[in-house]
Amino acid sequence: MTTTKTKLKRLTHLVIRVRSAQRSKKFYTEVMGLNISGEFPGMIFYSTDDAQTTHDLATQEIGDDAPGPQQNRVGMYHMAWQVESIEELENFHRKLKEHDVKIVGYGEHGVAFGIYFLDPDGNEIEVTYELPKEQWPDGKPVLRGPIPFTVNLQD
């Protein structure tokens, strides 16, 4: 029997569980800058300005007593959102600081730089700037190591 490989096109959205849909709504619209593309009781759908699908992210409310994410359990580590420029990444960092968002780390990924932080439920998020593909060494992704550009993350 010959199996034909299915060609996946792209990841279209991510759904995460949150304690409070309204608290998450404030975070994902005011801090993350996402638009609301739909809303039902306990479920909110978000999209970026240039979304190509009905939504990029959805939050599903499961109640205030729900336990938070745990590092030693199977599940999502983090979601990542990309910005278009180093300046946008620097501006986003300032926004995180202004909103007292807990920043948990920074990462140099060879051709990208990321800021890691937590949403109100402890879900980890990365906002990253990545060099355009035509600037990758030998046209291949570099996932570790120092970046060939400067990021200014002063307060």
DSSP file (Angstrom, degrees, kcal/mol; ACC not computed):
  #  RESIDUE AA STRUCTURE BP1 BP2  ACC     N-H-->O    O-->H-N    N-H-->O    O-->H-N    TCO  KAPPA ALPHA  PHI   PSI    X-CA   Y-CA   Z-CA
    1    1 A M              0   0    0      0, 0.0     2,-0.5     0, 0.0     0, 0.0   0.000 360.0 360.0 360.0 129.7    0.0    0.0    0.0
    2    2 A T        -     0   0    0      2,-0.0     2,-0.5     0, 0.0     0, 0.0  -0.832 360.0-152.0 -98.1 129.1    1.4    3.4   -1.0
    3    3 A T        -     0   0    0     -2,-0.5     2,-0.5     0, 0.0     0, 0.0  -0.883   8.4-141.6-102.9 127.8    0.7    6.3    1.3
    4    4 A T        -     0   0    0     -2,-0.5     2,-0.3     1,-0.0    -2,-0.0  -0.741  23.0-120.4 -86.9 130.4    0.5    9.7   -0.2
    5    5 A K        -     0   0    0     -2,-0.5     2,-0.4     1,-0.1    -1,-0.0  -0.519  21.6-130.7 -71.7 131.3    2.0   12.4    2.0
    6    6 A T        -     0   0    0     -2,-0.3     2,-0.9     1,-0.0    -1,-0.1  -0.699  15.6-140.3 -80.9 131.2   -0.4   15.1    3.0
    7    7 A K        -     0   0    0     -2,-0.4     2,-0.2     2,-0.0    -1,-0.0  -0.828  13.6-151.9 -97.5 106.6    1.1   18.6    2.4
    8    8 A L        -     0   0    0     -2,-0.9     3,-0.1     1,-0.1     0, 0.0  -0.560   3.2-158.7 -75.5 140.5    0.1   20.9    5.3
    9    9 A K        -     0   0    0      1,-0.3     2,-0.3    -2,-0.2    -1,-0.1   0.932  55.8 -46.7 -87.1 -52.3   -0.1   24.5    4.3
   10   10 A R        -     0   0    0      0, 0.0     2,-0.5     0, 0.0    -1,-0.3  -0.969  57.7 -83.6-172.4 163.1    0.3   26.4    7.6
   11   11 A L        -     0   0    0     -2,-0.3     3,-0.1     1,-0.2    -3,-0.0  -0.710  39.8-170.7 -76.0 126.0   -0.9   26.6   11.2
   12   12 A T        -     0   0    0     -2,-0.5     2,-0.3     1,-0.3    43,-0.2   0.803  54.9 -18.4 -96.3 -30.3   -4.1   28.5   11.1
   13   13 A H        -     0   0    0     41,-0.1     2,-0.4     2,-0.0    -1,-0.3  -0.991  47.5-136.1-167.0 167.4   -4.8   29.1   14.8
   14   14 A L  E     -a   57   0A   0     42,-1.5    44,-2.2    -2,-0.3     2,-0.5  -0.991  13.6-156.3-130.6 138.0   -4.2   28.2   18.3
   15   15 A V  E     -a   58   0A   0     -2,-0.4     2,-0.3    42,-0.2    44,-0.2  -0.975  14.6-174.8-116.4 127.9   -6.8   27.8   21.1
   16   16 A I  E     -a   59   0A   0     42,-2.6    44,-2.6    -2,-0.5     2,-0.4  -0.908  23.8-122.2-121.5 151.2   -5.8   28.2   24.7
   17   17 A R  E     +a   60   0A   0     -2,-0.3     2,-0.3    42,-0.2    44,-0.2  -0.744  33.7 179.6 -89.7 136.9   -7.7   27.7   27.9
   18   18 A V  E     -a   61   0A   0     42,-2.6    44,-2.8    -2,-0.4    45,-0.5  -0.907  34.9-128.5-133.3 160.6   -7.9   30.6   30.3
   19   19 A R  S    S+     0   0    0     -2,-0.3    44,-1.1     1,-0.3     2,-0.5   0.924  97.9  23.0 -74.7 -44.9   -9.5   31.3   33.6
   20   20 A S     >  -     0   0    0      1,-0.1     4,-2.2    43,-0.1    -1,-0.3  -0.970  59.4-161.1-130.4 118.1  -11.3   34.5   32.7
   21   21 A A  H  > S+     0   0    0     -2,-0.5     4,-2.3     1,-0.2    -1,-0.1   0.887  95.8  50.9 -62.6 -38.9  -12.2   35.4   29.1
   22   22 A Q  H  > S+     0   0    0      2,-0.2     4,-1.9     1,-0.2    -1,-0.2   0.899 109.5  48.3 -69.9 -40.4  -12.6   39.1   30.0
   23   23 A R  H  > S+     0   0    0      1,-0.2     4,-1.8     2,-0.2    -1,-0.2   0.916 114.7  46.9 -63.8 -41.9   -9.3   39.4   31.7
   24   24 A S  H  X S+     0   0    0     -4,-2.2     4,-3.3     1,-0.2     5,-0.3   0.873 106.5  58.7 -66.1 -36.8   -7.6   37.7   28.7
   25   25 A K  H  X S+     0   0    0     -4,-2.3     4,-1.8     1,-0.2     5,-0.4   0.915 105.8  48.9 -57.8 -44.5   -9.5   39.9   26.4
   26   26 A K  H  X>S+     0   0    0     -4,-1.9     4,-2.4     2,-0.2     5,-0.6   0.924 115.2  44.6 -61.7 -45.4   -8.0   43.0   28.0
   27   27 A F  I  X>S+     0   0    0     -4,-1.8     5,-2.0     1,-0.2     4,-1.8   0.953 114.7  45.8 -65.3 -50.9   -4.5   41.5   27.8
   28   28 A Y  I  <5S+     0   0    0     -4,-3.3     6,-2.5     3,-0.2    -1,-0.2   0.738 122.4  36.3 -72.2 -21.8   -4.7   40.2   24.2
   29   29 A T  I  <5S+     0   0    0     -4,-1.8     4,-0.4    -5,-0.3    -2,-0.2   0.878 126.4  33.7 -92.0 -47.2   -6.2   43.4   22.8
   30   30 A E  I  <5S+     0   0    0     -4,-2.4    -3,-0.2    -5,-0.4    -2,-0.2   0.909 132.6  25.2 -78.8 -42.3   -4.4   46.1   24.9
   31   31 A V  I  <<S+     0   0    0     -4,-1.8    -3,-0.2    -5,-0.6    -4,-0.1   0.929 132.4  34.7 -87.0 -51.8   -1.0   44.5   25.4
   32   32 A M  S   <S-     0   0    0     -5,-2.0    -3,-0.2     2,-0.1    -4,-0.2   0.738  96.7-134.6 -78.5 -22.4   -0.7   42.2   22.4
   33   33 A G        +     0   0    0     -4,-0.4    -4,-0.2    -6,-0.3     2,-0.1   0.724  47.9 154.4  78.0  20.7   -2.7   44.5   20.0
   34   34 A L        -     0   0    0     -6,-2.5     2,-0.3    14,-0.1    -1,-0.2  -0.468  39.0-127.3 -82.1 155.6   -4.9   41.8   18.6
   35   35 A N  E     -B   47   0A   0     12,-3.1    12,-2.4    -2,-0.1     2,-0.6  -0.714  20.6-116.6 -97.3 150.6   -8.3   42.5   17.1
   36   36 A I  E     +B   46   0A   0     -2,-0.3    10,-0.3    10,-0.2     3,-0.1  -0.797  32.2 174.9 -87.7 122.4  -11.4   40.6   18.1
   37   37 A S  E     -     0   0A   0      8,-2.4     2,-0.3    -2,-0.6     9,-0.2   0.513  66.8  -6.2-105.1  -7.6  -12.8   38.6   15.2
   38   38 A G  E     -B   45   0A   0      7,-1.2     7,-2.9     2,-0.0    -1,-0.4  -0.923  57.8-162.0-177.2 156.4  -15.6   36.9   17.1
   39   39 A E  E     +B   44   0A   0     -2,-0.3     5,-0.2     5,-0.2    -3,-0.0  -0.959  11.3 167.2-155.2 132.2  -17.0   36.3   20.5
   40   40 A F  E >   -B   43   0A   0      3,-3.1     3,-2.5    -2,-0.3     2,-0.1  -0.880  59.2 -64.8-131.3 163.9  -19.3   33.8   22.2
   41   41 A P  T 3  S-     0   0    0      0, 0.0     3,-0.1     0, 0.0    -2,-0.0  -0.337 124.8  -1.9 -53.8 120.3  -20.0   33.3   25.9
   42   42 A G  T 3  S+     0   0    0     -2,-0.1    19,-3.4     1,-0.1     2,-0.4   0.464 122.0  85.2  78.4   2.4  -16.7   32.1   27.3
   43   43 A M  E <   -BC  40  60A   0     -3,-2.5    -3,-3.1    17,-0.2     2,-0.4  -0.989  50.4-178.5-141.1 127.7  -14.9   32.1   24.0
   44   44 A I  E     -BC  39  59A   0     15,-2.0    15,-2.5    -2,-0.4     2,-0.4  -0.989  12.7-151.9-129.2 136.8  -13.1   35.0   22.2
   45   45 A F  E     -BC  38  58A   0     -7,-2.9    -8,-2.4    -2,-0.4    -7,-1.2  -0.892  14.4-167.3-110.4 135.6  -11.4   34.8   18.8
   46   46 A Y  E     -BC  36  57A   0     11,-3.6    10,-3.1    -2,-0.4    11,-1.8  -0.879   6.9-178.7-124.1 151.8   -8.5   37.1   17.9
   47   47 A S  E     -B   35   0A   0    -12,-2.4   -12,-3.1    -2,-0.3     2,-0.1  -0.985  25.3-118.6-144.9 157.4   -6.7   38.1   14.8
   48   48 A T    >   -     0   0    0     -2,-0.3     3,-1.4   -14,-0.2   -14,-0.1  -0.382  42.2 -99.5 -82.5 171.1   -3.8   40.2   13.6
   49   49 A D  T 3  S+     0   0    0      1,-0.3    -1,-0.1    -2,-0.1   -15,-0.0   0.810 124.4  40.0 -62.2 -29.9   -4.3   43.1   11.2
   50   50 A D  T 3  S+     0   0    0      2,-0.0    -1,-0.3     0, 0.0     0, 0.0  -0.032  82.4 155.9-111.4  31.6   -3.1   41.0    8.3
   51   51 A A    <   -     0   0    0     -3,-1.4    -4,-0.0     1,-0.1     5,-0.0  -0.272  30.2-163.5 -59.5 141.1   -4.8   37.7    9.3
   52   52 A Q  S    S+     0   0    0    -40,-0.1     2,-0.2     3,-0.1    -1,-0.1   0.380  72.6  46.1-104.6  -0.3   -5.4   35.3    6.4
   53   53 A T  S    S-     0   0    0    -41,-0.1     3,-0.1     1,-0.0    -2,-0.0  -0.750 102.1 -87.5-132.4 178.6   -7.9   33.2    8.3
   54   54 A T  S    S-     0   0    0     -2,-0.2     2,-0.3     1,-0.2    -3,-0.1   0.821 106.0  -9.4 -61.5 -31.5  -10.9   33.7   10.5
   55   55 A H        -     0   0    0    -43,-0.2    -8,-0.3     1,-0.1    -1,-0.2  -0.983  43.7-154.0-162.4 157.5   -8.7   34.0   13.6
   56   56 A D  S    S+     0   0    0    -10,-3.1   -42,-1.5     1,-0.3     2,-0.3   0.717  86.4  15.6-101.0 -32.1   -5.1   33.4   14.8
   57   57 A L  E     -aC  14  46A   0    -11,-1.8   -11,-3.6   -44,-0.2    -1,-0.3  -0.988  59.5-168.7-143.8 146.4   -5.9   32.8   18.4
   58   58 A A  E     -aC  15  45A   0    -44,-2.2   -42,-2.6    -2,-0.3     2,-0.4  -0.992   9.8-151.4-134.3 146.6   -8.9   31.8   20.5
   59   59 A T  E     -aC  16  44A   0    -15,-2.5   -15,-2.0    -2,-0.3     2,-0.5  -0.962   6.2-160.9-116.6 136.6   -9.3   31.8   24.3
   60   60 A Q  E     -aC  17  43A   0    -44,-2.6   -42,-2.6    -2,-0.4     2,-0.3  -0.969  17.5-132.9-118.5 120.8  -11.7   29.4   26.0
   61   61 A E  E     +a   18   0A   0    -19,-3.4   -42,-0.2    -2,-0.5   -41,-0.1  -0.531  30.0 168.0 -74.8 131.0  -12.7   30.3   29.6
   62   62 A I        -     0   0    0    -44,-2.8   -43,-0.2    -2,-0.3    -1,-0.1   0.379  53.2 -86.2-123.9   1.6  -12.6   27.4   32.0
   63   63 A G    >   -     0   0    0    -44,-1.1     3,-1.5   -45,-0.5    -1,-0.2  -0.044  33.3 -86.0 110.9 152.0  -13.0   29.1   35.4
   64   64 A D  T 3  S+     0   0    0      1,-0.3    -1,-0.1   -45,-0.1   -45,-0.1   0.712 118.9  59.2 -64.7 -23.6  -11.1   30.9   38.1
   65   65 A D  T 3  S+     0   0    0     -3,-0.1    -1,-0.3   -46,-0.1    -2,-0.1   0.481  76.4 119.7 -86.8  -1.7  -10.2   27.7   40.0
   66   66 A A    <   -     0   0    0     -3,-1.5   -47,-0.1     1,-0.1    -3,-0.1  -0.380  68.8-115.5 -65.7 137.1   -8.4   26.1   37.0
   67   67 A P        -     0   0    0      0, 0.0    -1,-0.1     0, 0.0     3,-0.1  -0.374  32.5-118.1 -68.5 154.3   -4.7   25.3   37.7
   68   68 A G        -     0   0    0      1,-0.2    54,-0.1    -2,-0.0   -50,-0.0  -0.262  41.8 -67.3 -85.8 175.9   -2.2   27.1   35.6
   69   69 A P        -     0   0    0      0, 0.0     2,-0.4     0, 0.0    -1,-0.2  -0.271  48.3-150.8 -60.5 149.1    0.4   25.8   33.2
   70   70 A Q    >   -     0   0    0      4,-0.1     3,-1.4     1,-0.1    52,-0.0  -0.990  13.5-142.1-128.6 134.5    3.2   23.7   34.7
   71   71 A Q  T 3  S+     0   0    0     -2,-0.4    -1,-0.1     1,-0.3     4,-0.1   0.762  99.5  55.1 -65.5 -26.1    6.7   23.4   33.2
   72   72 A N  T 3  S+     0   0    0      2,-0.1     2,-0.3     0, 0.0    -1,-0.3   0.125  94.8  86.0 -98.2  22.5    7.0   19.7   34.0
   73   73 A R  S <  S-     0   0    0     -3,-1.4     2,-0.1     2,-0.0    -3,-0.0  -0.880  85.3-101.7-119.4 153.7    3.9   18.6   32.2
   74   74 A V  S    S+     0   0    0     -2,-0.3     2,-0.3     3,-0.0    -4,-0.1  -0.472  77.0  78.0 -67.0 141.6    3.2   17.7   28.6
   75   75 A G  S    S-     0   0    0     -2,-0.1     2,-0.1    -4,-0.1    -2,-0.0  -0.943  83.1 -16.7 149.2-168.1    1.6   20.6   26.7
   76   76 A M        -     0   0    0     -2,-0.3    48,-0.2     1,-0.2     3,-0.1  -0.426  40.0-169.4 -69.7 135.9    2.3   23.8   25.0
   77   77 A Y        -     0   0    0      1,-0.4    47,-0.5    -2,-0.1     2,-0.3   0.905  65.7 -37.4 -86.1 -57.3    5.6   25.5   25.9
   78   78 A H        -     0   0    0     45,-0.1    -1,-0.4    38,-0.0     2,-0.3  -0.987  46.6-127.0-160.3 163.5    4.9   28.9   24.2
   79   79 A M  E     -d  125   0B   0     45,-1.6    47,-2.8    -2,-0.3     2,-0.4  -0.857  27.4-146.1-108.9 152.6    3.3   30.5   21.3
   80   80 A A  E     -d  126   0B   0     -2,-0.3     2,-0.4    45,-0.2    47,-0.2  -0.968  11.3-167.7-127.2 138.3    5.3   33.0   19.2
   81   81 A W  E     -d  127   0B   0     45,-2.9    47,-2.7    -2,-0.4     2,-0.4  -0.964  17.5-139.9-120.7 138.3    4.2   36.1   17.3
   82   82 A Q  E     -d  128   0B   0     -2,-0.4     2,-0.3    45,-0.2    47,-0.2  -0.796   8.8-157.7-104.2 139.8    6.5   37.9   14.8
   83   83 A V  E     -d  129   0B   0     45,-2.7    47,-0.5    -2,-0.4     6,-0.0  -0.731  23.4-123.3-106.9 164.2    7.0   41.6   14.3
   84   84 A E  S    S+     0   0    0     -2,-0.3     2,-0.3    45,-0.1    45,-0.1   0.676  82.7  18.5 -83.0 -19.1    8.3   43.2   11.1
   85   85 A S  S  > S-     0   0    0      1,-0.1     4,-1.7    46,-0.0     5,-0.1  -0.959  71.2-112.0-150.5 163.5   11.3   45.1   12.5
   86   86 A I  H  > S+     0   0    0     -2,-0.3     4,-2.6     1,-0.2     5,-0.2   0.890 118.0  56.9 -61.9 -40.0   13.8   45.5   15.3
   87   87 A E  H  > S+     0   0    0      1,-0.2     4,-2.6     2,-0.2    -1,-0.2   0.892 104.9  50.5 -61.5 -40.1   12.2   48.8   16.2
   88   88 A E  H  > S+     0   0    0      2,-0.2     4,-2.4     1,-0.2    -1,-0.2   0.889 110.1  50.7 -64.3 -37.9    8.8   47.2   16.6
   89   89 A L  H  X S+     0   0    0     -4,-1.7     4,-2.1     2,-0.2    -2,-0.2   0.921 111.0  48.2 -64.6 -43.4   10.3   44.6   18.9
   90   90 A E  H  X S+     0   0    0     -4,-2.6     4,-1.8     2,-0.2    -2,-0.2   0.913 112.5  48.7 -63.3 -42.9   11.9   47.3   20.9
   91   91 A N  H  X S+     0   0    0     -4,-2.6     4,-2.1     1,-0.2    -2,-0.2   0.894 109.7  52.3 -63.4 -40.0    8.6   49.2   21.1
   92   92 A F  H  X S+     0   0    0     -4,-2.4     4,-2.4     1,-0.2    -1,-0.2   0.894 105.9  54.6 -64.2 -38.6    6.8   46.1   22.1
   93   93 A H  H  X S+     0   0    0     -4,-2.1     4,-2.1     1,-0.2    -1,-0.2   0.918 107.7  49.7 -59.5 -44.1    9.3   45.5   24.9
   94   94 A R  H  X S+     0   0    0     -4,-1.8     4,-2.6     1,-0.2    -1,-0.2   0.902 109.0  53.1 -61.4 -40.4    8.6   49.0   26.2
   95   95 A K  H  X S+     0   0    0     -4,-2.1     4,-1.8     2,-0.2    -2,-0.2   0.904 106.7  51.9 -62.1 -42.4    4.8   48.2   26.1
   96   96 A L  H  <>S+     0   0    0     -4,-2.4     5,-2.6     1,-0.2    -1,-0.2   0.927 111.3  47.6 -58.8 -44.7    5.4   45.1   28.2
   97   97 A K  H ><5S+     0   0    0     -4,-2.1     3,-1.5     1,-0.2    -2,-0.2   0.911 109.4  53.1 -63.3 -43.3    7.2   47.1   30.8
   98   98 A E  H 3<5S+     0   0    0     -4,-2.6    -1,-0.2     1,-0.3    -2,-0.2   0.826 112.5  45.0 -61.8 -32.0    4.5   49.8   30.8
   99   99 A H  T 3<5S-     0   0    0     -4,-1.8    -1,-0.3    -5,-0.2    -2,-0.2   0.293 111.2-121.5 -95.1   8.9    1.8   47.2   31.4
  100  100 A D  T < 5 +     0   0    0     -3,-1.5     2,-0.3     1,-0.2    -3,-0.2   0.850  48.3 172.5  52.9  39.2    3.9   45.4   34.1
  101  101 A V      < -     0   0    0     -5,-2.6     2,-0.6    -6,-0.2    -1,-0.2  -0.603  39.6-110.1 -77.8 137.1    3.9   42.2   32.2
  102  102 A K        -     0   0    0     16,-0.3    16,-2.0    -2,-0.3     2,-0.5  -0.577  30.9-157.3 -73.3 113.4    6.2   39.5   33.7
  103  103 A I  E     -E  117   0B   0     -2,-0.6    14,-0.3    14,-0.2     3,-0.1  -0.807  12.7-178.4 -91.1 128.3    9.1   39.0   31.3
  104  104 A V  E     -     0   0B   0     12,-2.2     2,-0.3    -2,-0.5    13,-0.2   0.479  55.0 -30.5-109.3  -5.0   10.7   35.5   31.8
  105  105 A G  E     -E  116   0B   0     11,-1.4    11,-3.1     2,-0.0     2,-0.3  -0.946  42.7-123.3 169.4 171.8   13.5   35.7   29.3
  106  106 A Y  E     -E  115   0B   0     -2,-0.3     2,-0.4     9,-0.2     9,-0.2  -0.969  25.3-159.6-134.4 147.4   15.2   36.8   26.1
  107  107 A G  E     -E  114   0B   0      7,-2.5     7,-2.6    -2,-0.3     2,-0.6  -0.986  15.2-154.9-140.4 133.0   16.6   34.5   23.3
  108  108 A E  E     +E  113   0B   0     -2,-0.4    37,-0.7     5,-0.2     5,-0.2  -0.904  16.1 179.8 -97.7 124.7   19.1   34.9   20.5
  109  109 A H  B     -g  145   0C   0      3,-3.4     2,-2.8    -2,-0.6    35,-0.2  -0.243  48.5-102.9-123.4  43.7   18.2   32.3   17.8
  110  110 A G  S    S+     0   0    0     35,-2.4    33,-0.2     1,-0.3    35,-0.1  -0.317 116.6  20.6  73.9 -64.0   20.9   32.9   15.1
  111  111 A V  S    S+     0   0    0     -2,-2.8    20,-3.2    31,-1.2     2,-0.3   0.247 127.1  50.7-117.8   9.3   18.6   34.8   12.7
  112  112 A A  E     - F   0 130B   0     18,-0.2    -3,-3.4    30,-0.2     2,-0.4  -0.972  59.2-152.6-145.4 157.9   16.0   35.9   15.3
  113  113 A F  E     -EF 108 129B   0     16,-2.3    16,-2.2    -2,-0.3     2,-0.4  -1.000  19.7-167.3-132.1 133.2   15.6   37.5   18.7
  114  114 A G  E     -EF 107 128B   0     -7,-2.6    -7,-2.5    -2,-0.4     2,-0.5  -0.922  18.2-151.0-126.6 148.7   12.7   36.8   21.0
  115  115 A I  E     -EF 106 127B   0     12,-2.5    12,-2.1    -2,-0.4     2,-0.4  -0.971  20.4-155.1-110.8 127.5   11.2   38.3   24.2
  116  116 A Y  E     +EF 105 126B   0    -11,-3.1   -12,-2.2    -2,-0.5   -11,-1.4  -0.885  24.9 150.9-108.8 134.1    9.4   35.7   26.4
  117  117 A F  E     -EF 103 125B   0      8,-2.5     8,-3.1    -2,-0.4     2,-0.4  -0.926  37.0-106.5-153.5 173.1    6.7   36.7   28.8
  118  118 A L  E     - F   0 124B   0    -16,-2.0   -16,-0.3    -2,-0.3     6,-0.2  -0.856  17.5-138.8-113.6 142.3    3.5   35.4   30.5
  119  119 A D    >   -     0   0    0      4,-2.2     3,-2.1    -2,-0.4   -95,-0.1  -0.322  50.6 -83.4 -80.7 177.4   -0.1   36.2   29.9
  120  120 A P  T 3  S+     0   0    0      0, 0.0    -1,-0.1     0, 0.0   -96,-0.0   0.701 131.9  49.0 -60.1 -18.9   -2.4   36.6   33.0
  121  121 A D  T 3  S-     0   0    0      2,-0.1     3,-0.1  -101,-0.0  -104,-0.0   0.378 122.2-101.9-100.2   3.2   -2.9   32.8   33.2
  122  122 A G    <   +     0   0    0     -3,-2.1     2,-0.3     1,-0.3   -54,-0.0   0.549  69.7 149.9  89.0   7.5    0.8   32.0   33.0
  123  123 A N        -     0   0    0      1,-0.1    -4,-2.2   -45,-0.0     2,-0.3  -0.604  47.2-124.1 -71.6 130.8    0.8   30.9   29.3
  124  124 A E  E     - F   0 118B   0    -47,-0.5   -45,-1.6    -2,-0.3     2,-0.4  -0.604  30.7-175.0 -84.9 137.7    4.2   31.7   27.9
  125  125 A I  E     -dF  79 117B   0     -8,-3.1    -8,-2.5    -2,-0.3     2,-0.4  -0.957  10.9-156.8-129.1 144.6    4.3   33.9   24.8
  126  126 A E  E     -dF  80 116B   0    -47,-2.8   -45,-2.9    -2,-0.4     2,-0.5  -0.981   1.7-164.3-119.5 136.1    7.3   35.0   22.6
  127  127 A V  E     -dF  81 115B   0    -12,-2.1   -12,-2.5    -2,-0.4     2,-0.3  -0.992  26.1-179.2-114.3 129.8    7.4   38.1   20.4
  128  128 A T  E     -dF  82 114B   0    -47,-2.7   -45,-2.7    -2,-0.5     2,-0.5  -0.915  31.2-149.5-134.2 150.8   10.2   37.8   17.9
  129  129 A Y  E     -dF  83 113B   0    -16,-2.2   -16,-2.3    -2,-0.3     2,-0.4  -0.984  23.7-171.2-113.3 132.9   11.9   39.6   15.1
  130  130 A E  E     - F   0 112B   0    -47,-0.5   -18,-0.2    -2,-0.5     3,-0.1  -0.981  26.5-112.4-126.5 136.1   13.4   37.3   12.5
  131  131 A L        -     0   0    0    -20,-3.2     5,-0.1    -2,-0.4   -20,-0.1  -0.299  48.1 -91.7 -57.7 147.0   15.7   38.3    9.6
  132  132 A P    >   -     0   0    0      0, 0.0     3,-2.5     0, 0.0     4,-0.3  -0.326  38.5-112.2 -58.4 147.3   14.1   38.0    6.2
  133  133 A K  G >  S+     0   0    0      1,-0.3     3,-1.7     2,-0.2     6,-0.1   0.813 115.4  63.6 -54.7 -35.0   14.8   34.5    4.7
  134  134 A E  G 3  S+     0   0    0      1,-0.3    -1,-0.3     4,-0.0     4,-0.1   0.642 100.9  53.9 -68.5 -10.6   17.0   36.0    1.9
  135  135 A Q  G <  S+     0   0    0     -3,-2.5    -1,-0.3     2,-0.1    -2,-0.2   0.397  81.2 113.4-100.7   1.5   19.4   37.2    4.7
  136  136 A W  S X  S-     0   0    0     -3,-1.7     3,-2.2    -4,-0.3     2,-0.2  -0.498  83.7 -96.4 -70.6 141.2   19.8   33.8    6.3
  137  137 A P  G >  S-     0   0    0      0, 0.0     3,-2.0     0, 0.0    -1,-0.1  -0.404 106.5  -8.3 -58.9 125.9   23.4   32.4    6.0
  138  138 A D  G 3  S-     0   0    0      1,-0.3    -3,-0.1    -2,-0.2    -2,-0.1   0.683 120.2 -77.3  57.9  19.3   23.4   30.1    3.0
  139  139 A G  G <  S+     0   0    0     -3,-2.2    -1,-0.3     1,-0.2    -4,-0.1   0.663 104.1 120.5  69.2  15.9   19.6   30.4    2.8
  140  140 A K    <   -     0   0    0     -3,-2.0    -1,-0.2     1,-0.0     2,-0.1  -0.865  69.6-103.7-115.1 146.8   19.2   28.0    5.8
  141  141 A P        -     0   0    0      0, 0.0     2,-0.5     0, 0.0   -31,-0.1  -0.412  25.4-155.5 -66.7 141.1   17.6   28.7    9.1
  142  142 A V        +     0   0    0    -33,-0.2   -31,-1.2    -2,-0.1   -30,-0.2  -0.984  12.8 180.0-115.2 118.4   19.9   29.2   12.1
  143  143 A L        +     0   0    0     -2,-0.5     2,-0.3   -33,-0.2   -33,-0.2   0.536  60.9  36.2-102.2  -7.8   18.1   28.3   15.3
  144  144 A R  S    S+     0   0    0    -35,-0.2   -35,-0.2     2,-0.1    -1,-0.1  -0.966  83.1  48.1-140.9 157.7   20.8   29.0   17.9
  145  145 A G  B    S-g  109   0C   0    -37,-0.7   -35,-2.4    -2,-0.3    -3,-0.0  -0.358  85.4 -28.2 108.3 175.1   23.7   31.4   18.4
  146  146 A P        -     0   0    0      0, 0.0    -2,-0.1     0, 0.0   -34,-0.0  -0.236  60.4-120.2 -66.5 152.1   24.3   35.1   18.4
  147  147 A I        -     0   0    0      2,-0.2   -36,-0.2   -36,-0.1   -39,-0.0  -0.665   9.8-132.3 -92.7 148.6   22.3   37.4   16.2
  148  148 A P  S    S+     0   0    0      0, 0.0     2,-0.3     0, 0.0    -1,-0.1  -0.013  85.1  58.2 -90.4  31.4   23.9   39.6   13.5
  149  149 A F  S    S-     0   0    0      2,-0.0     2,-0.4   -63,-0.0    -2,-0.2  -0.951  82.5-108.3-150.0 167.7   22.0   42.7   14.6
  150  150 A T        -     0   0    0     -2,-0.3     2,-0.5     2,-0.0   -64,-0.0  -0.835  20.4-164.9-106.2 137.7   21.6   44.8   17.7
  151  151 A V        -     0   0    0     -2,-0.4     2,-0.8   -62,-0.0   -64,-0.1  -0.989   8.7-153.7-120.0 126.6   18.4   45.0   19.8
  152  152 A N        +     0   0    0     -2,-0.5    -2,-0.0     1,-0.1     0, 0.0  -0.868  20.9 168.2-103.0 106.0   18.1   47.9   22.3
  153  153 A L        +     0   0    0     -2,-0.8     2,-0.1   -60,-0.1    -1,-0.1  -0.168  20.4 146.1-112.2  39.5   15.9   46.9   25.2
  154  154 A Q              0   0    0      1,-0.1    -2,-0.1     0, 0.0   -60,-0.0  -0.458 360.0 360.0 -73.2 149.4   16.6   49.7   27.6
  155  155 A D              0   0    0     -2,-0.1    -1,-0.1   -58,-0.0    -2,-0.0   0.482 360.0 360.0 -69.7 360.0   13.7   50.8   29.8
